[in-house]
Amino acid sequence: MKAQESRIAVQVVDYPTEPPLEAWDLQLDHLDMYVEEVMEELQAVRWAEKGGAPNHCTIQAKSSRHNWGGSGTFSEIVMQVSTGTVGGVGATAIAAAIKIAYERLRDRSQGESWSTIPSADEAARLARSRLHLHYGAESDKLSVTSSEVDADAQRYELEFSHADGRQFGATVGAIDGIPSCTRVWMRGAMPR
């Protein structure tokens, strides 16, 4: 199925049962690819470390069709990829591979979730929803502790504190030229 709306996420993990070190989310409209093709495109992320063995990974996909009044299709593809055996070097290579894969996917879509930089409130709302999705952090218990906007780069850098003491970060907007991307992490996972 080629979906009208697609959410693609890559979670960088040390181990599948642990929270991600960071998660990258990409929302696209009218992606001119079948779900299986998107999954194949993401395989490049697992081979990010040159000259070595592929990183461990899992890829899950869900598709749905809505025919209640208006109709539409939606796909969600989530990849978990390990940081590999070389630690920080592996995570850096994975981040670079994610950027390349997301650029290619964006080039195959007819639209983005937003065409201009979102408002500060919308950026915080989107970051909260992704922190809930990837870390189980209740959105209403996340307080913004820092918010900076780079209008030229079209992105927000946000920091959050959760009522349970956890600290989170988020980048919402263009990440090195990848519009519509949201990247979240828990404090201690170094941003790139």
Disulfide bonds with the S-S distance in Angstrom:
none
